[in-house]
Amino acid sequence: MNENVEIERRFLVDGRNDKPWQGGEYLEIQQYYLSEVTYENGEVTWRNQTLVKDNRDLGDVRTWRIRHQIDKKGTTIILTTKGKRTGATATEFEWNLPFQLYEKLNFEGLPTVVKTRYLWNGDDGLLWEVDEFEESLSGLVIAEVELEREDQHVTLPSWAGLELTHLKGWSNAALAEMLTQA
């Protein structure tokens, strides 16, 4: 499979009952969605700051974000760009950023989501990422599972509800943008 392709199915979760995904490994995440990012001559630039240098053909990417995540190993800063989703598939590129660069950036007023991501292994051996959103999205729980191919069999956990994979407006970027406009 192409390393720059993400195939995932997403589901709404009713978080009012038991939460079997909790108790294991988790990450604390804050994601900032960037606009007016340029990619020229192999440089990704935002607000006159070069974020990364990469000469790959990124294709028609549309969404840019910087993720600040904390897990048991420490803090990681990741720049991600994604292309248009077709079905459950989208182009995705990621780069680790130095913390010193992250500290110099001003994210004030940007579309943002804050969440705790729990990692849960399904009965079929697939890894589920269950996001419990915080702040303005508190109470929202979305689970996603990454696949090798779109037609791959998935054993759905009992707590997986409405499938969001093909529904517009349920991406993290769309949710963050909605909150910014509210």
Phi and psi restraints in degrees (value plus and minus 20) as a CYANA .aco file:
   2 ASN   PHI     -82.6   -42.6
   2 ASN   PSI     108.4   148.4
   3 GLU   PHI     -86.2   -46.2
   3 GLU   PSI     -36.0     4.0
   4 ASN   PHI    -122.9   -82.9
   4 ASN   PSI       5.0    45.0
   5 VAL   PHI    -141.6  -101.6
   5 VAL   PSI     111.8   151.8
   6 GLU   PHI    -132.9   -92.9
   6 GLU   PSI     107.9   147.9
   7 ILE   PHI    -140.4  -100.4
   7 ILE   PSI      97.4   137.4
   8 GLU   PHI    -165.7  -125.7
   8 GLU   PSI     128.1   168.1
   9 ARG   PHI    -129.9   -89.9
   9 ARG   PSI     123.2   163.2
  10 ARG   PHI    -146.3  -106.3
  10 ARG   PSI     124.6   164.6
  11 PHE   PHI    -159.0  -119.0
  11 PHE   PSI     122.2   162.2
  12 LEU   PHI     -95.2   -55.2
  12 LEU   PSI     123.3   163.3
  13 VAL   PHI    -145.6  -105.6
  13 VAL   PSI     115.4   155.4
  14 ASP   PHI    -103.5   -63.5
  14 ASP   PSI      83.8   123.8
  15 GLY   PHI    -107.6   -67.6
  15 GLY   PSI      -8.3    31.7
  16 ARG   PHI    -102.6   -62.6
  16 ARG   PSI     -36.5     3.5
  17 ASN   PHI    -123.3   -83.3
  17 ASN   PSI    -177.7  -137.7
  18 ASP   PHI     -75.1   -35.1
  18 ASP   PSI     128.9   168.9
  19 LYS   PHI    -144.4  -104.4
  19 LYS   PSI      57.0    97.0
  20 PRO   PHI     -83.5   -43.5
  20 PRO   PSI     -37.3     2.7
  21 TRP   PHI     -95.3   -55.3
  21 TRP   PSI     -37.9     2.1
  22 GLN   PHI     -99.6   -59.6
  22 GLN   PSI     139.0   179.0
  23 GLY   PHI      87.2   127.2
  23 GLY   PSI     -38.6     1.4
  24 GLY   PHI    -123.2   -83.2
  24 GLY   PSI    -167.5  -127.5
  25 GLU   PHI     -90.9   -50.9
  25 GLU   PSI     123.0   163.0
  26 TYR   PHI    -168.6  -128.6
  26 TYR   PSI     143.6   183.6
  27 LEU   PHI    -150.2  -110.2
  27 LEU   PSI     125.1   165.1
  28 GLU   PHI    -119.3   -79.3
  28 GLU   PSI     105.4   145.4
  29 ILE   PHI    -148.8  -108.8
  29 ILE   PSI     117.3   157.3
  30 GLN   PHI    -148.8  -108.8
  30 GLN   PSI     105.3   145.3
  31 GLN   PHI    -138.1   -98.1
  31 GLN   PSI     111.1   151.1
  32 TYR   PHI    -131.5   -91.5
  32 TYR   PSI     110.6   150.6
  33 TYR   PHI    -120.4   -80.4
  33 TYR   PSI     104.3   144.3
  34 LEU   PHI    -118.7   -78.7
  34 LEU   PSI     122.7   162.7
  35 SER   PHI    -137.2   -97.2
  35 SER   PSI     145.7   185.7
  36 GLU   PHI      38.6    78.6
  36 GLU   PSI      18.7    58.7
  37 VAL   PHI    -104.0   -64.0
  37 VAL   PSI     117.3   157.3
  38 THR   PHI    -134.9   -94.9
  38 THR   PSI     129.5   169.5
  39 TYR   PHI    -151.9  -111.9
  39 TYR   PSI      81.5   121.5
  40 GLU   PHI    -158.2  -118.2
  40 GLU   PSI     118.7   158.7
  41 ASN   PHI      31.4    71.4
  41 ASN   PSI      17.3    57.3
  42 GLY   PHI      58.7    98.7
  42 GLY   PSI     -10.5    29.5
  43 GLU   PHI    -136.5   -96.5
  43 GLU   PSI     110.5   150.5
  44 VAL   PHI    -115.0   -75.0
  44 VAL   PSI      99.5   139.5
  45 THR   PHI    -145.3  -105.3
  45 THR   PSI     119.4   159.4
  46 TRP   PHI    -160.3  -120.3
  46 TRP   PSI     107.9   147.9
  47 ARG   PHI      29.6    69.6
  47 ARG   PSI      29.0    69.0
  48 ASN   PHI      43.4    83.4
  48 ASN   PSI      -2.4    37.6
  49 GLN   PHI    -137.9   -97.9
  49 GLN   PSI     102.3   142.3
  50 THR   PHI     -92.6   -52.6
  50 THR   PSI     102.2   142.2
  51 LEU   PHI    -110.3   -70.3
  51 LEU   PSI     -65.5   -25.5
  52 VAL   PHI    -170.4  -130.4
  52 VAL   PSI     141.1   181.1
  53 LYS   PHI    -137.6   -97.6
  53 LYS   PSI     108.0   148.0
  54 ASP   PHI    -179.5  -139.5
  54 ASP   PSI     103.3   143.3
  55 ASN   PHI    -113.5   -73.5
  55 ASN   PSI     -11.4    28.6
  56 ARG   PHI     -88.7   -48.7
  56 ARG   PSI     135.6   175.6
  57 ASP   PHI     -99.5   -59.5
  57 ASP   PSI      90.7   130.7
  58 LEU   PHI    -102.4   -62.4
  58 LEU   PSI     -30.6     9.4
  59 GLY   PHI      48.8    88.8
  59 GLY   PSI    -168.4  -128.4
  60 ASP   PHI    -115.5   -75.5
  60 ASP   PSI      51.4    91.4
  61 VAL   PHI    -100.5   -60.5
  61 VAL   PSI     129.9   169.9
  62 ARG   PHI    -146.4  -106.4
  62 ARG   PSI     -54.0   -14.0
  63 THR   PHI    -136.0   -96.0
  63 THR   PSI     112.3   152.3
  64 TRP   PHI    -142.2  -102.2
  64 TRP   PSI     117.4   157.4
  65 ARG   PHI    -165.9  -125.9
  65 ARG   PSI     135.6   175.6
  66 ILE   PHI    -137.4   -97.4
  66 ILE   PSI     106.3   146.3
  67 ARG   PHI    -129.2   -89.2
  67 ARG   PSI     108.5   148.5
  68 HIS   PHI    -124.5   -84.5
  68 HIS   PSI      95.0   135.0
  69 GLN   PHI    -148.6  -108.6
  69 GLN   PSI     123.3   163.3
  70 ILE   PHI    -142.9  -102.9
  70 ILE   PSI     107.8   147.8
  71 ASP   PHI    -155.5  -115.5
  71 ASP   PSI    -190.1  -150.1
  72 LYS   PHI     -85.5   -45.5
  72 LYS   PSI     -37.1     2.9
  73 LYS   PHI    -108.3   -68.3
  73 LYS   PSI     -36.2     3.8
  74 GLY   PHI     112.5   152.5
  74 GLY   PSI    -175.1  -135.1
  75 THR   PHI    -124.2   -84.2
  75 THR   PSI     117.0   157.0
  76 THR   PHI    -151.4  -111.4
  76 THR   PSI     119.9   159.9
  77 ILE   PHI    -136.0   -96.0
  77 ILE   PSI     104.8   144.8
  78 ILE   PHI    -148.6  -108.6
  78 ILE   PSI     107.3   147.3
  79 LEU   PHI    -113.4   -73.4
  79 LEU   PSI     111.2   151.2
  80 THR   PHI    -152.6  -112.6
  80 THR   PSI     122.7   162.7
  81 THR   PHI    -149.5  -109.5
  81 THR   PSI     123.7   163.7
  82 LYS   PHI    -149.7  -109.7
  82 LYS   PSI     127.6   167.6
  83 GLY   PHI    -112.8   -72.8
  83 GLY   PSI    -198.2  -158.2
  84 LYS   PHI     -82.9   -42.9
  84 LYS   PSI     116.8   156.8
  85 ARG   PHI    -103.1   -63.1
  85 ARG   PSI     110.3   150.3
  86 THR   PHI    -139.3   -99.3
  86 THR   PSI      91.4   131.4
  87 GLY   PHI      45.4    85.4
  87 GLY   PSI    -144.2  -104.2
  88 ALA   PHI    -120.2   -80.2
  88 ALA   PSI     -11.6    28.4
  89 THR   PHI    -135.2   -95.2
  89 THR   PSI     118.2   158.2
  90 ALA   PHI    -167.5  -127.5
  90 ALA   PSI     132.1   172.1
  91 THR   PHI     -93.8   -53.8
  91 THR   PSI     122.0   162.0
  92 GLU   PHI    -167.2  -127.2
  92 GLU   PSI     113.1   153.1
  93 PHE   PHI    -146.3  -106.3
  93 PHE   PSI     120.8   160.8
  94 GLU   PHI    -155.0  -115.0
  94 GLU   PSI     127.2   167.2
  95 TRP   PHI    -159.9  -119.9
  95 TRP   PSI     117.2   157.2
  96 ASN   PHI     -98.0   -58.0
  96 ASN   PSI     117.3   157.3
  97 LEU   PHI    -130.6   -90.6
  97 LEU   PSI     127.8   167.8
  98 PRO   PHI     -88.0   -48.0
  98 PRO   PSI     122.7   162.7
  99 PHE   PHI     -81.0   -41.0
  99 PHE   PSI     -53.9   -13.9
 100 GLN   PHI     -82.4   -42.4
 100 GLN   PSI     -57.7   -17.7
 101 LEU   PHI     -87.8   -47.8
 101 LEU   PSI     -66.0   -26.0
 102 TYR   PHI     -75.3   -35.3
 102 TYR   PSI     -63.0   -23.0
 103 GLU   PHI     -84.3   -44.3
 103 GLU   PSI     -43.7    -3.7
 104 LYS   PHI    -104.8   -64.8
 104 LYS   PSI     -32.4     7.6
 105 LEU   PHI    -106.6   -66.6
 105 LEU   PSI     126.5   166.5
 106 ASN   PHI    -127.5   -87.5
 106 ASN   PSI      92.7   132.7
 107 PHE   PHI    -120.8   -80.8
 107 PHE   PSI     -13.9    26.1
 108 GLU   PHI     -76.3   -36.3
 108 GLU   PSI     110.6   150.6
 109 GLY   PHI      61.4   101.4
 109 GLY   PSI     -21.4    18.6
 110 LEU   PHI     -99.7   -59.7
 110 LEU   PSI     130.9   170.9
 111 PRO   PHI     -78.7   -38.7
 111 PRO   PSI     111.1   151.1
 112 THR   PHI    -162.5  -122.5
 112 THR   PSI     125.5   165.5
 113 VAL   PHI    -147.8  -107.8
 113 VAL   PSI     126.4   166.4
 114 VAL   PHI    -143.8  -103.8
 114 VAL   PSI     113.4   153.4
 115 LYS   PHI    -177.4  -137.4
 115 LYS   PSI     141.0   181.0
 116 THR   PHI    -127.6   -87.6
 116 THR   PSI     107.1   147.1
 117 ARG   PHI    -126.4   -86.4
 117 ARG   PSI     101.0   141.0
 118 TYR   PHI    -120.5   -80.5
 118 TYR   PSI     119.2   159.2
 119 LEU   PHI    -122.6   -82.6
 119 LEU   PSI     104.8   144.8
 120 TRP   PHI    -155.3  -115.3
 120 TRP   PSI     110.0   150.0
 121 ASN   PHI    -110.3   -70.3
 121 ASN   PSI     104.8   144.8
 122 GLY   PHI     -97.9   -57.9
 122 GLY   PSI     148.0   188.0
 123 ASP   PHI     -81.3   -41.3
 123 ASP   PSI     -44.3    -4.3
 124 ASP   PHI    -111.9   -71.9
 124 ASP   PSI     -13.8    26.2
 125 GLY   PHI      66.9   106.9
 125 GLY   PSI     -22.4    17.6
 126 LEU   PHI     -99.5   -59.5
 126 LEU   PSI     125.6   165.6
 127 LEU   PHI    -110.1   -70.1
 127 LEU   PSI     102.6   142.6
 128 TRP   PHI    -120.0   -80.0
 128 TRP   PSI     121.2   161.2
 129 GLU   PHI    -131.4   -91.4
 129 GLU   PSI      95.7   135.7
 130 VAL   PHI    -129.0   -89.0
 130 VAL   PSI      94.4   134.4
 131 ASP   PHI    -119.0   -79.0
 131 ASP   PSI      98.8   138.8
 132 GLU   PHI    -121.3   -81.3
 132 GLU   PSI      90.6   130.6
 133 PHE   PHI     -96.7   -56.7
 133 PHE   PSI     135.1   175.1
 134 GLU   PHI    -145.1  -105.1
 134 GLU   PSI    -198.6  -158.6
 135 GLU   PHI      35.2    75.2
 135 GLU   PSI    -146.7  -106.7
 136 SER   PHI     -84.0   -44.0
 136 SER   PSI     -41.4    -1.4
 137 LEU   PHI    -122.2   -82.2
 137 LEU   PSI      -4.4    35.6
 138 SER   PHI     -73.8   -33.8
 138 SER   PSI     113.0   153.0
 139 GLY   PHI      81.7   121.7
 139 GLY   PSI     -40.4    -0.4
 140 LEU   PHI    -100.1   -60.1
 140 LEU   PSI     111.1   151.1
 141 VAL   PHI    -149.9  -109.9
 141 VAL   PSI     105.5   145.5
 142 ILE   PHI    -149.0  -109.0
 142 ILE   PSI     113.7   153.7
 143 ALA   PHI    -133.4   -93.4
 143 ALA   PSI     122.8   162.8
 144 GLU   PHI    -156.6  -116.6
 144 GLU   PSI     131.2   171.2
 145 VAL   PHI    -152.3  -112.3
 145 VAL   PSI     108.5   148.5
 146 GLU   PHI    -109.0   -69.0
 146 GLU   PSI     121.5   161.5
 147 LEU   PHI    -143.0  -103.0
 147 LEU   PSI     144.1   184.1
 148 GLU   PHI    -103.7   -63.7
 148 GLU   PSI     -50.8   -10.8
 149 ARG   PHI    -171.9  -131.9
 149 ARG   PSI     136.2   176.2
 150 GLU   PHI     -83.1   -43.1
 150 GLU   PSI     -53.9   -13.9
 151 ASP   PHI    -109.9   -69.9
 151 ASP   PSI      -8.0    32.0
 152 GLN   PHI     -83.8   -43.8
 152 GLN   PSI     117.6   157.6
 153 HIS   PHI     -90.3   -50.3
 153 HIS   PSI     117.8   157.8
 154 VAL   PHI    -150.3  -110.3
 154 VAL   PSI     108.6   148.6
 155 THR   PHI    -107.2   -67.2
 155 THR   PSI      90.9   130.9
 156 LEU   PHI     -95.9   -55.9
 156 LEU   PSI     111.9   151.9
 157 PRO   PHI     -86.5   -46.5
 157 PRO   PSI     136.0   176.0
 158 SER   PHI     -81.0   -41.0
 158 SER   PSI     -45.1    -5.1
 159 TRP   PHI    -108.5   -68.5
 159 TRP   PSI     -24.2    15.8
 160 ALA   PHI     -96.7   -56.7
 160 ALA   PSI     103.7   143.7
 161 GLY   PHI    -122.4   -82.4
 161 GLY   PSI    -155.6  -115.6
 162 LEU   PHI     -73.1   -33.1
 162 LEU   PSI     109.5   149.5
 163 GLU   PHI     -97.4   -57.4
 163 GLU   PSI     109.1   149.1
 164 LEU   PHI    -123.6   -83.6
 164 LEU   PSI     -24.9    15.1
 165 THR   PHI     -67.5   -27.5
 165 THR   PSI     -66.2   -26.2
 166 HIS   PHI    -121.5   -81.5
 166 HIS   PSI     -10.4    29.6
 167 LEU   PHI    -118.4   -78.4
 167 LEU   PSI     110.8   150.8
 168 LYS   PHI     -94.8   -54.8
 168 LYS   PSI     132.5   172.5
 169 GLY   PHI      70.9   110.9
 169 GLY   PSI     -18.8    21.2
 170 TRP   PHI    -129.4   -89.4
 170 TRP   PSI     -16.1    23.9
 171 SER   PHI     -91.8   -51.8
 171 SER   PSI     139.2   179.2
 172 ASN   PHI     -79.5   -39.5
 172 ASN   PSI     -59.0   -19.0
 173 ALA   PHI     -82.9   -42.9
 173 ALA   PSI     -63.8   -23.8
 174 ALA   PHI     -85.4   -45.4
 174 ALA   PSI     -60.5   -20.5
 175 LEU   PHI     -84.3   -44.3
 175 LEU   PSI     -63.0   -23.0
 176 ALA   PHI     -83.2   -43.2
 176 ALA   PSI     -63.2   -23.2
 177 GLU   PHI     -83.6   -43.6
 177 GLU   PSI     -61.5   -21.5
 178 MET   PHI     -78.7   -38.7
 178 MET   PSI     -61.8   -21.8
 179 LEU   PHI     -87.4   -47.4
 179 LEU   PSI     -54.6   -14.6
 180 THR   PHI     -87.0   -47.0
 180 THR   PSI     -54.1   -14.1
 181 GLN   PHI    -104.2   -64.2
 181 GLN   PSI     -34.4     5.6
